[in-house]
């Protein structure tokens, strides 16, 4: 029996303990998947979500572009981020211990602004802060839920420039409520005919990045389509490929065999017993059918980060090598299950100033459900001014600067 009767439940005390962590910088507990960007890891990341843009896979192609060399896809930075602020301070860790322990965690949305590209040889630092904690009812499991908002600041380790700022929000739900609700279990299992699969594959093979041909802002109109990408029908191999590109556990830092045993001793709440009575990561909801159903799902489902990559893929294919994805925001509204076909699309919604394009994005599954809504801001070349300038980098938050100095890093 658990020594913590509130484990898996959301209590007033648990929410208060979580709020003790507000604006306290922390870094990854384990090294990132990529300490240093490399042409091979950049290519493998792009390929992990089906992106064959030569800008991200062919150094020779990059050399002839405006960038003068290979650059990484925008979201490659999520595979990086060395810790230079330490973990939560001991006093905060002790006071907040057990906050929302054992409850389910679902990525619900992300808002990220990009300031500079990542190139082979770059090293990146990352510092995160909890910036808000909001209580609400749970759409998934019923009962009580909490949304936590975390902000991540990424810097180039050499230049100290801010590369990106990302805010992601996560829904925490009680495990027993999720099991009892079980409404997701009613989601139908898709079946595709040979003709349907042939049609889907023909459309996939017709998708191509714009590449070196500039898309000029003057040629874009409100209402223009950003095209369509077909992702799926999604299978477990797609989720395996995702992990090949981004690594295993992100900030959780889990691994196999001996590494798993070591990690479980550090983070026991991230593991549960499987059907064999042995330990496995609770993250296996993304590939273990039985475990996914046990928490109220229909079957294994994707990661929110996968859909981030798909929306960014649509934007970078459309804008061409000379463009810049300035901002990407998305909200995850429904589960995206193994077997689902996802059509990613976008439409120009506004042209607020020369060189700036705003677009609405959406992902729709084969049931006609909108699983994801998004917005993008894209910078395009103009015929009068040429390639767009990169945005001005923001200041690093003061709390992060203080934590960096406390760990021997100069002020940014």
C-alpha positions as a Markdown table, in Angstrom:
| # | Residue | x | y | z |
|---|---|---|---|---|
| 1 | Unk | 0.0 | 0.0 | 0.0 |
| 2 | Unk | 1.2 | 3.5 | -0.8 |
| 3 | Unk | 2.5 | 5.5 | 2.1 |
| 4 | Unk | 0.9 | 8.6 | 0.5 |
| 5 | Unk | -2.9 | 8.3 | 0.5 |
| 6 | Unk | -3.2 | 11.4 | -1.7 |
| 7 | Unk | -1.0 | 9.9 | -4.4 |
| 8 | Unk | -2.9 | 10.1 | -7.7 |
| 9 | Unk | -5.4 | 12.6 | -6.3 |
| 10 | Unk | -5.5 | 16.4 | -6.7 |
| 11 | Unk | -5.8 | 18.1 | -3.3 |
| 12 | Unk | -5.7 | 21.7 | -2.0 |
| 13 | Unk | -2.4 | 20.9 | -0.3 |
| 14 | Unk | -1.0 | 19.4 | -3.5 |
| 15 | Unk | -2.0 | 22.5 | -5.5 |
| 16 | Unk | -0.5 | 24.8 | -2.9 |
| 17 | Unk | 2.7 | 22.8 | -2.9 |
| 18 | Unk | 2.9 | 23.2 | -6.7 |
| 19 | Unk | 2.5 | 26.9 | -6.4 |
| 20 | Unk | 5.6 | 27.1 | -4.2 |
| 21 | Unk | 7.6 | 26.4 | -7.3 |
| 22 | Unk | 6.4 | 29.5 | -9.2 |
| 23 | Unk | 9.2 | 31.5 | -10.9 |
| 24 | Unk | 11.9 | 29.2 | -9.5 |
| 25 | Unk | 14.3 | 28.3 | -12.4 |
| 26 | Unk | 15.3 | 24.7 | -12.9 |
| 27 | Unk | 17.1 | 22.7 | -15.6 |
| 28 | Unk | 16.9 | 19.2 | -17.0 |
| 29 | Unk | 17.8 | 16.5 | -14.4 |
| 30 | Unk | 19.7 | 14.5 | -17.1 |
| 31 | Unk | 21.8 | 15.6 | -20.1 |
| 32 | Unk | 19.8 | 16.4 | -23.2 |
| 33 | Unk | 19.6 | 14.0 | -26.1 |
| 34 | Unk | 22.0 | 16.3 | -28.0 |
| 35 | Unk | 24.6 | 18.3 | -26.2 |
| 36 | Unk | 25.9 | 19.6 | -29.5 |
| 37 | Unk | 24.1 | 20.0 | -32.8 |
| 38 | Unk | 25.5 | 17.8 | -35.6 |
| 39 | Unk | 24.6 | 17.4 | -39.2 |
| 40 | Unk | 23.6 | 13.8 | -38.6 |
| 41 | Unk | 21.4 | 14.4 | -35.5 |
| 42 | Unk | 19.7 | 17.3 | -37.3 |
| 43 | Unk | 19.0 | 15.1 | -40.3 |
| 44 | Unk | 17.7 | 12.3 | -38.0 |
| 45 | Unk | 15.4 | 14.7 | -36.2 |
| 46 | Unk | 13.9 | 15.9 | -39.4 |
| 47 | Unk | 13.4 | 12.4 | -40.7 |
| 48 | Unk | 11.8 | 11.3 | -37.4 |
| 49 | Unk | 8.6 | 13.3 | -38.4 |
| 50 | Unk | 8.8 | 12.7 | -42.1 |
| 51 | Unk | 10.6 | 15.9 | -43.2 |
| 52 | Unk | 12.8 | 15.5 | -46.2 |
| 53 | Unk | 13.6 | 19.2 | -46.7 |
| 54 | Unk | 17.2 | 19.3 | -47.9 |
| 55 | Unk | 17.9 | 22.4 | -45.8 |
| 56 | Unk | 17.8 | 20.1 | -42.8 |
| 57 | Unk | 19.5 | 17.0 | -44.3 |
| 58 | Unk | 22.0 | 18.1 | -47.0 |
| 59 | Unk | 24.9 | 20.3 | -45.9 |
| 60 | Unk | 25.7 | 21.2 | -49.6 |
| 61 | Unk | 22.1 | 22.5 | -50.1 |
| 62 | Unk | 22.4 | 24.7 | -47.0 |
| 63 | Unk | 25.7 | 26.1 | -48.2 |
| 64 | Unk | 23.9 | 27.7 | -51.2 |
| 65 | Unk | 21.0 | 29.1 | -49.1 |
| 66 | Unk | 20.7 | 32.4 | -47.4 |
| 67 | Unk | 22.0 | 30.7 | -44.2 |
| 68 | Unk | 25.4 | 29.8 | -45.8 |
| 69 | Unk | 25.2 | 26.3 | -44.3 |
| 70 | Unk | 22.9 | 23.7 | -42.8 |
| 71 | Unk | 20.4 | 24.8 | -40.1 |
| 72 | Unk | 18.1 | 22.7 | -37.9 |
| 73 | Unk | 14.3 | 22.5 | -38.1 |
| 74 | Unk | 12.8 | 25.0 | -35.6 |
| 75 | Unk | 11.9 | 22.4 | -33.0 |
| 76 | Unk | 15.2 | 20.6 | -33.0 |
| 77 | Unk | 16.0 | 22.8 | -30.0 |
| 78 | Unk | 13.7 | 20.6 | -27.9 |
| 79 | Unk | 16.4 | 17.9 | -28.1 |
| 80 | Unk | 18.9 | 20.2 | -26.6 |
| 81 | Unk | 19.3 | 22.3 | -23.5 |
| 82 | Unk | 22.1 | 21.9 | -21.0 |
| 83 | Unk | 21.4 | 22.8 | -17.4 |
| 84 | Unk | 23.3 | 25.7 | -16.1 |
| 85 | Unk | 20.8 | 26.8 | -13.3 |
| 86 | Unk | 20.7 | 23.5 | -11.3 |
| 87 | Unk | 17.5 | 21.9 | -10.1 |
| 88 | Unk | 14.9 | 23.3 | -7.7 |
| 89 | Unk | 16.7 | 24.6 | -4.6 |
| 90 | Unk | 16.6 | 22.3 | -1.6 |
| 91 | Unk | 14.3 | 24.5 | 0.4 |
| 92 | Unk | 11.8 | 24.7 | -2.5 |
| 93 | Unk | 12.1 | 21.0 | -3.2 |
| 94 | Unk | 11.4 | 20.1 | 0.4 |
| 95 | Unk | 8.5 | 22.5 | 0.8 |
| 96 | Unk | 6.9 | 21.4 | -2.5 |
| 97 | Unk | 7.6 | 17.7 | -2.2 |
| 98 | Unk | 4.7 | 15.5 | -3.4 |
| 99 | Unk | 3.0 | 18.2 | -5.3 |
| 100 | Unk | 0.4 | 16.6 | -7.6 |
| 101 | Unk | 2.2 | 13.3 | -7.1 |
| 102 | Unk | 1.1 | 10.3 | -9.2 |
| 103 | Unk | -1.5 | 12.1 | -11.2 |
| 104 | Unk | -1.7 | 11.9 | -15.0 |
| 105 | Unk | 0.0 | 14.6 | -17.1 |
| 106 | Unk | -1.2 | 15.5 | -20.6 |
| 107 | Unk | 0.5 | 18.1 | -22.8 |
| 108 | Unk | -2.3 | 20.5 | -23.8 |
| 109 | Unk | -0.6 | 23.3 | -25.7 |
| 110 | Unk | 2.5 | 25.2 | -26.6 |
| 111 | Unk | 3.4 | 28.7 | -27.6 |
| 112 | Unk | 7.0 | 29.2 | -28.9 |
| 113 | Unk | 8.8 | 32.1 | -30.5 |
| 114 | Unk | 12.0 | 31.5 | -32.4 |
| 115 | Unk | 14.8 | 34.1 | -32.6 |
| 116 | Unk | 17.9 | 32.4 | -34.1 |
| 117 | Unk | 18.7 | 29.2 | -36.0 |
| 118 | Unk | 20.7 | 26.3 | -34.6 |
| 119 | Unk | 23.7 | 25.2 | -36.7 |
| 120 | Unk | 26.0 | 22.2 | -36.5 |
| 121 | Unk | 28.5 | 22.8 | -33.7 |
| 122 | Unk | 26.1 | 24.8 | -31.6 |
| 123 | Unk | 25.5 | 24.0 | -27.9 |
| 124 | Unk | 22.3 | 25.2 | -26.2 |
| 125 | Unk | 21.4 | 25.9 | -22.6 |
| 126 | Unk | 17.8 | 25.7 | -21.2 |
| 127 | Unk | 16.2 | 27.1 | -18.1 |
| 128 | Unk | 12.6 | 26.5 | -17.2 |
| 129 | Unk | 10.2 | 28.2 | -14.8 |
| 130 | Unk | 6.7 | 27.4 | -13.6 |
| 131 | Unk | 4.8 | 30.6 | -14.4 |
| 132 | Unk | 1.2 | 29.7 | -13.5 |
| 133 | Unk | -1.0 | 27.1 | -11.9 |
| 134 | Unk | -4.8 | 27.1 | -12.7 |
| 135 | Unk | -7.5 | 24.8 | -11.4 |
| 136 | Unk | -10.4 | 23.6 | -13.6 |
| 137 | Unk | -12.7 | 20.7 | -14.2 |
| 138 | Unk | -11.3 | 17.8 | -16.3 |
| 139 | Unk | -12.7 | 17.3 | -19.8 |
| 140 | Unk | -11.0 | 13.9 | -20.0 |
| 141 | Unk | -11.6 | 12.2 | -16.7 |
| 142 | Unk | -14.1 | 14.4 | -14.9 |
| 143 | Unk | -13.5 | 15.6 | -11.4 |
| 144 | Unk | -10.6 | 17.9 | -10.6 |
| 145 | Unk | -7.8 | 18.9 | -12.8 |
| 146 | Unk | -5.0 | 21.5 | -12.7 |
| 147 | Unk | -3.2 | 23.2 | -15.6 |
| 148 | Unk | 0.4 | 24.1 | -15.1 |
| 149 | Unk | 2.2 | 26.6 | -17.4 |
| 150 | Unk | 6.0 | 26.2 | -17.8 |
| 151 | Unk | 8.2 | 28.7 | -19.7 |
| 152 | Unk | 11.5 | 27.5 | -21.2 |
| 153 | Unk | 14.3 | 29.9 | -22.3 |
| 154 | Unk | 16.9 | 28.6 | -24.7 |
| 155 | Unk | 20.2 | 30.3 | -25.3 |
| 156 | Unk | 23.2 | 29.7 | -27.5 |
| 157 | Unk | 25.9 | 28.6 | -25.1 |
| 158 | Unk | 28.6 | 30.6 | -26.9 |
| 159 | Unk | 26.9 | 33.8 | -28.0 |
| 160 | Unk | 24.4 | 33.9 | -25.1 |
| 161 | Unk | 21.7 | 35.0 | -27.5 |
| 162 | Unk | 18.2 | 33.8 | -26.8 |
| 163 | Unk | 17.3 | 31.2 | -29.5 |
| 164 | Unk | 13.7 | 30.7 | -28.4 |
| 165 | Unk | 11.2 | 31.1 | -25.6 |
| 166 | Unk | 8.6 | 28.3 | -25.2 |
| 167 | Unk | 5.6 | 28.2 | -23.0 |
| 168 | Unk | 3.9 | 24.8 | -22.6 |
| 169 | Unk | 0.9 | 24.0 | -20.5 |
| 170 | Unk | 0.0 | 20.6 | -19.1 |
| 171 | Unk | -3.3 | 19.2 | -17.7 |
| 172 | Unk | -2.9 | 17.1 | -14.5 |
| 173 | Unk | -5.9 | 14.7 | -13.9 |
| 174 | Unk | -6.6 | 12.2 | -11.2 |
| 175 | Unk | -5.9 | 8.6 | -12.3 |
| 176 | Unk | -9.0 | 7.0 | -10.8 |
| 177 | Unk | -11.3 | 9.7 | -12.3 |
| 178 | Unk | -9.8 | 9.0 | -15.7 |
| 179 | Unk | -10.3 | 5.2 | -15.4 |
| 180 | Unk | -13.9 | 5.6 | -14.3 |
| 181 | Unk | -14.8 | 8.1 | -17.0 |
| 182 | Unk | -13.5 | 5.9 | -19.8 |
| 183 | Unk | -15.3 | 7.8 | -22.5 |
| 184 | Unk | -12.3 | 7.6 | -24.8 |
| 185 | Unk | -12.6 | 3.8 | -24.9 |
| 186 | Unk | -15.7 | 4.3 | -27.1 |
| 187 | Unk | -13.6 | 5.8 | -29.9 |
| 188 | Unk | -13.9 | 3.5 | -33.0 |
| 189 | Unk | -11.1 | 1.5 | -34.4 |
| 190 | Unk | -10.4 | 2.7 | -37.9 |
| 191 | Unk | -10.1 | 0.4 | -40.9 |
| 192 | Unk | -8.7 | 1.4 | -44.3 |
| 193 | Unk | -9.3 | -0.3 | -47.6 |
| 194 | Unk | -6.4 | -0.9 | -50.0 |
| 195 | Unk | -7.8 | 1.8 | -52.2 |
| 196 | Unk | -7.9 | 4.3 | -49.3 |
| 197 | Unk | -4.3 | 3.5 | -48.4 |
| 198 | Unk | -3.2 | 3.9 | -52.0 |
| 199 | Unk | -4.9 | 7.3 | -52.3 |
| 200 | Unk | -3.3 | 8.5 | -49.0 |
| 201 | Unk | 0.2 | 7.4 | -50.1 |
| 202 | Unk | -0.2 | 9.1 | -53.5 |
| 203 | Unk | -1.0 | 12.3 | -51.7 |
| 204 | Unk | 1.9 | 11.9 | -49.3 |
| 205 | Unk | 4.3 | 11.4 | -52.2 |
| 206 | Unk | 3.0 | 14.6 | -53.9 |
| 207 | Unk | 4.0 | 16.7 | -50.8 |
| 208 | Unk | 7.2 | 18.6 | -51.3 |
| 209 | Unk | 9.1 | 21.5 | -49.6 |
| 210 | Unk | 9.2 | 24.7 | -51.5 |
| 211 | Unk | 13.0 | 24.8 | -51.0 |
| 212 | Unk | 15.2 | 27.3 | -52.7 |
| 213 | Unk | 12.5 | 29.1 | -54.7 |
| 214 | Unk | 11.6 | 32.2 | -52.6 |
| 215 | Unk | 8.0 | 32.8 | -51.6 |
| 216 | Unk | 7.6 | 36.5 | -51.8 |
| 217 | Unk | 5.2 | 38.3 | -49.4 |
| 218 | Unk | 3.8 | 40.3 | -52.2 |
| 219 | Unk | 2.5 | 37.1 | -53.9 |
| 220 | Unk | 0.5 | 36.0 | -50.8 |
| 221 | Unk | -3.2 | 36.8 | -50.2 |
| 222 | Unk | -5.4 | 36.4 | -47.2 |
| 223 | Unk | -7.2 | 33.1 | -47.6 |
| 224 | Unk | -4.3 | 31.4 | -49.4 |
| 225 | Unk | -3.8 | 27.8 | -48.4 |
| 226 | Unk | -0.5 | 26.6 | -46.8 |
| 227 | Unk | -1.2 | 23.2 | -48.4 |
| 228 | Unk | -1.8 | 19.9 | -46.7 |
| 229 | Unk | 0.3 | 17.2 | -45.1 |
| 230 | Unk | -0.9 | 13.7 | -44.5 |
| 231 | Unk | 0.4 | 12.2 | -41.3 |
| 232 | Unk | -0.6 | 8.6 | -40.9 |
| 233 | Unk | -2.4 | 6.4 | -40.5 |
| 234 | Unk | -0.2 | 6.7 | -37.4 |
| 235 | Unk | 1.4 | 3.5 | -36.1 |
| 236 | Unk | 3.8 | 2.5 | -33.3 |
| 237 | Unk | 6.7 | 2.7 | -35.7 |
| 238 | Unk | 6.0 | 6.4 | -36.1 |
| 239 | Unk | 6.2 | 6.8 | -32.3 |
| 240 | Unk | 9.5 | 4.8 | -32.3 |
| 241 | Unk | 10.8 | 7.1 | -35.0 |
| 242 | Unk | 9.8 | 10.1 | -32.9 |
| 243 | Unk | 12.0 | 8.8 | -30.1 |
| 244 | Unk | 14.9 | 8.2 | -32.5 |
| 245 | Unk | 14.8 | 11.9 | -33.3 |
| 246 | Unk | 14.1 | 13.4 | -29.8 |
| 247 | Unk | 15.6 | 10.7 | -27.5 |
| 248 | Unk | 13.8 | 8.8 | -24.7 |
| 249 | Unk | 12.6 | 10.9 | -21.9 |
| 250 | Unk | 13.2 | 14.6 | -22.4 |
| 251 | Unk | 13.3 | 16.1 | -19.0 |
| 252 | Unk | 12.4 | 12.7 | -17.4 |
| 253 | Unk | 15.6 | 11.2 | -18.8 |
| 254 | Unk | 14.6 | 7.6 | -18.7 |
| 255 | Unk | 16.5 | 4.7 | -20.4 |
| 256 | Unk | 16.5 | 0.9 | -20.7 |
| 257 | Unk | 17.7 | -1.9 | -18.4 |
| 258 | Unk | 20.3 | -0.7 | -15.8 |
| 259 | Unk | 19.6 | 2.9 | -16.7 |
| 260 | Unk | 15.9 | 2.3 | -16.0 |
| 261 | Unk | 16.6 | 0.8 | -12.6 |
| 262 | Unk | 18.8 | 3.7 | -11.7 |
| 263 | Unk | 16.2 | 6.2 | -12.8 |
| 264 | Unk | 13.4 | 4.5 | -10.9 |
| 265 | Unk | 15.4 | 4.8 | -7.7 |
| 266 | Unk | 15.5 | 8.6 | -8.4 |
| 267 | Unk | 11.9 | 9.0 | -9.7 |
| 268 | Unk | 9.7 | 6.1 | -8.6 |
| 269 | Unk | 6.5 | 7.9 | -9.4 |
| 270 | Unk | 7.3 | 7.7 | -13.1 |
| 271 | Unk | 7.1 | 3.9 | -13.1 |
| 272 | Unk | 4.3 | 1.4 | -12.6 |
| 273 | Unk | 4.1 | -2.4 | -12.8 |
| 274 | Unk | 3.2 | -3.9 | -16.1 |
| 275 | Unk | 1.3 | -7.1 | -16.9 |
| 276 | Unk | 4.4 | -9.2 | -16.0 |
| 277 | Unk | 4.7 | -7.6 | -12.6 |
| 278 | Unk | 7.9 | -5.8 | -13.5 |
| 279 | Unk | 8.4 | -2.0 | -13.7 |
| 280 | Unk | 8.0 | 0.2 | -16.8 |
| 281 | Unk | 7.6 | 3.9 | -17.4 |
| 282 | Unk | 4.1 | 5.3 | -17.2 |
| 283 | Unk | 5.0 | 7.0 | -20.5 |
| 284 | Unk | 4.3 | 3.7 | -22.2 |
| 285 | Unk | 0.7 | 5.0 | -22.8 |
| 286 | Unk | 2.2 | 6.0 | -26.1 |
| 287 | Unk | 3.0 | 2.4 | -27.2 |
| 288 | Unk | 1.4 | -0.1 | -24.7 |
| 289 | Unk | -2.2 | -0.8 | -25.6 |
| 290 | Unk | -3.2 | -2.3 | -22.3 |
| 291 | Unk | -1.7 | 0.5 | -20.2 |
| 292 | Unk | -3.3 | 3.2 | -22.4 |
| 293 | Unk | -6.7 | 1.5 | -21.9 |
| 294 | Unk | -6.2 | 1.2 | -18.2 |
| 295 | Unk | -6.0 | 5.0 | -17.8 |
| 296 | Unk | -9.1 | 5.6 | -19.9 |
| 297 | Unk | -7.8 | 5.8 | -23.4 |
| 298 | Unk | -9.0 | 4.0 | -26.5 |
| 299 | Unk | -5.4 | 2.8 | -27.4 |
| 300 | Unk | -1.9 | 4.3 | -27.5 |
| 301 | Unk | -1.7 | 7.9 | -28.6 |
| 302 | Unk | 0.9 | 10.4 | -29.8 |
| 303 | Unk | 2.9 | 13.0 | -28.0 |
| 304 | Unk | 1.9 | 16.6 | -28.2 |
| 305 | Unk | 5.4 | 17.4 | -29.5 |
| 306 | Unk | 4.7 | 15.2 | -32.5 |
| 307 | Unk | 1.9 | 17.5 | -33.5 |
| 308 | Unk | 4.1 | 20.5 | -32.9 |
| 309 | Unk | 6.5 | 19.1 | -35.4 |
| 310 | Unk | 3.8 | 18.4 | -37.9 |
| 311 | Unk | 2.5 | 22.0 | -37.8 |
| 312 | Unk | 6.0 | 23.4 | -38.1 |
| 313 | Unk | 6.7 | 21.0 | -41.0 |
| 314 | Unk | 3.7 | 22.5 | -42.8 |
| 315 | Unk | 5.0 | 26.0 | -42.3 |
| 316 | Unk | 8.6 | 25.3 | -43.3 |
| 317 | Unk | 7.5 | 23.4 | -46.4 |
| 318 | Unk | 5.3 | 26.4 | -47.4 |
| 319 | Unk | 7.7 | 29.3 | -46.6 |
| 320 | Unk | 10.8 | 28.0 | -48.4 |
| 321 | Unk | 14.4 | 28.3 | -47.4 |
| 322 | Unk | 14.4 | 32.1 | -47.3 |
| 323 | Unk | 11.5 | 32.3 | -44.8 |
| 324 | Unk | 11.6 | 32.2 | -41.0 |
| 325 | Unk | 9.1 | 30.6 | -38.7 |
| 326 | Unk | 8.7 | 33.4 | -36.1 |
| 327 | Unk | 6.0 | 32.0 | -33.8 |
| 328 | Unk | 4.1 | 28.7 | -33.5 |
| 329 | Unk | 1.2 | 28.3 | -31.1 |
| 330 | Unk | -1.1 | 25.3 | -30.8 |
| 331 | Unk | -3.8 | 23.8 | -28.6 |
| 332 | Unk | -4.3 | 20.0 | -28.3 |
| 333 | Unk | -8.0 | 19.4 | -28.2 |
| 334 | Unk | -8.4 | 15.6 | -28.7 |
| 335 | Unk | -6.3 | 12.5 | -28.4 |
| 336 | Unk | -4.5 | 11.4 | -31.6 |
| 337 | Unk | -4.6 | 7.6 | -31.5 |
| 338 | Unk | -2.6 | 4.9 | -33.2 |
| 339 | Unk | -4.4 | 4.1 | -36.4 |
| 340 | Unk | -5.6 | 7.7 | -37.0 |
| 341 | Unk | -5.0 | 9.6 | -40.2 |
| 342 | Unk | -4.1 | 13.2 | -39.6 |
| 343 | Unk | -4.4 | 15.9 | -42.2 |
| 344 | Unk | -2.4 | 19.0 | -41.4 |
| 345 | Unk | -3.6 | 22.2 | -43.1 |
| 346 | Unk | -3.3 | 26.0 | -42.8 |
| 347 | Unk | -4.7 | 29.2 | -44.3 |
| 348 | Unk | -3.4 | 32.7 | -44.4 |
| 349 | Unk | -5.4 | 34.8 | -41.9 |
| 350 | Unk | -3.7 | 38.2 | -42.0 |
| 351 | Unk | -0.9 | 40.2 | -43.6 |
| 352 | Unk | -0.3 | 42.8 | -40.9 |
| 353 | Unk | 2.9 | 44.4 | -42.3 |
| 354 | Unk | 5.3 | 43.8 | -45.2 |
| 355 | Unk | 7.1 | 40.5 | -44.9 |
| 356 | Unk | 4.8 | 39.2 | -42.1 |
| 357 | Unk | 2.2 | 36.5 | -42.6 |
| 358 | Unk | -0.2 | 35.2 | -40.0 |
| 359 | Unk | -1.9 | 31.8 | -40.5 |
| 360 | Unk | -4.5 | 29.6 | -38.9 |
| 361 | Unk | -3.5 | 25.9 | -38.6 |
| 362 | Unk | -5.5 | 22.8 | -38.0 |
| 363 | Unk | -5.1 | 19.0 | -37.8 |
| 364 | Unk | -8.2 | 16.9 | -38.6 |
| 365 | Unk | -8.5 | 13.2 | -38.2 |
| 366 | Unk | -10.3 | 10.6 | -40.4 |
| 367 | Unk | -13.4 | 11.0 | -38.2 |
| 368 | Unk | -13.6 | 14.7 | -39.2 |
| 369 | Unk | -12.6 | 15.8 | -35.7 |
| 370 | Unk | -10.3 | 18.8 | -35.2 |
| 371 | Unk | -7.7 | 17.4 | -32.8 |
| 372 | Unk | -5.4 | 20.5 | -32.9 |
| 373 | Unk | -5.7 | 24.2 | -33.5 |
| 374 | Unk | -2.8 | 26.4 | -34.2 |
| 375 | Unk | -1.5 | 29.8 | -35.2 |
| 376 | Unk | 1.7 | 30.7 | -36.9 |
| 377 | Unk | 3.6 | 33.9 | -37.7 |
| 378 | Unk | 5.9 | 33.6 | -40.7 |
| 379 | Unk | 8.5 | 36.1 | -42.0 |
| 380 | Unk | 8.9 | 36.0 | -45.8 |
| 381 | Unk | 11.2 | 37.9 | -48.2 |
| 382 | Unk | 9.9 | 40.9 | -50.0 |
| 383 | Unk | 10.8 | 42.1 | -53.5 |
| 384 | Unk | 11.8 | 45.5 | -52.1 |
| 385 | Unk | 13.7 | 44.5 | -49.0 |
| 386 | Unk | 15.0 | 41.0 | -49.7 |
| 387 | Unk | 15.2 | 38.3 | -47.0 |
| 388 | Unk | 13.5 | 39.0 | -43.7 |
| 389 | Unk | 15.5 | 40.1 | -40.7 |
| 390 | Unk | 15.5 | 37.8 | -37.7 |
| 391 | Unk | 13.5 | 39.1 | -34.6 |
| 392 | Unk | 15.3 | 41.0 | -31.8 |
| 393 | Unk | 16.3 | 38.6 | -29.0 |
| 394 | Unk | 14.6 | 39.3 | -25.7 |
| 395 | Unk | 16.2 | 39.7 | -22.3 |
| 396 | Unk | 16.7 | 36.6 | -20.1 |
| 397 | Unk | 14.3 | 36.7 | -17.1 |
| 398 | Unk | 15.8 | 38.1 | -14.0 |
| 399 | Unk | 15.2 | 34.9 | -11.9 |
| 400 | Unk | 17.1 | 32.9 | -14.5 |
| 401 | Unk | 20.0 | 35.3 | -14.5 |
| 402 | Unk | 20.2 | 35.1 | -10.8 |
| 403 | Unk | 20.2 | 31.3 | -10.9 |
| 404 | Unk | 22.9 | 31.4 | -13.7 |
| 405 | Unk | 25.1 | 33.6 | -11.6 |
| 406 | Unk | 24.6 | 31.4 | -8.6 |
| 407 | Unk | 25.9 | 28.5 | -10.7 |
| 408 | Unk | 29.0 | 30.4 | -11.9 |
| 409 | Unk | 27.5 | 31.6 | -15.3 |
| 410 | Unk | 27.9 | 35.2 | -16.2 |
| 411 | Unk | 24.9 | 37.4 | -16.7 |
| 412 | Unk | 23.3 | 37.0 | -20.1 |
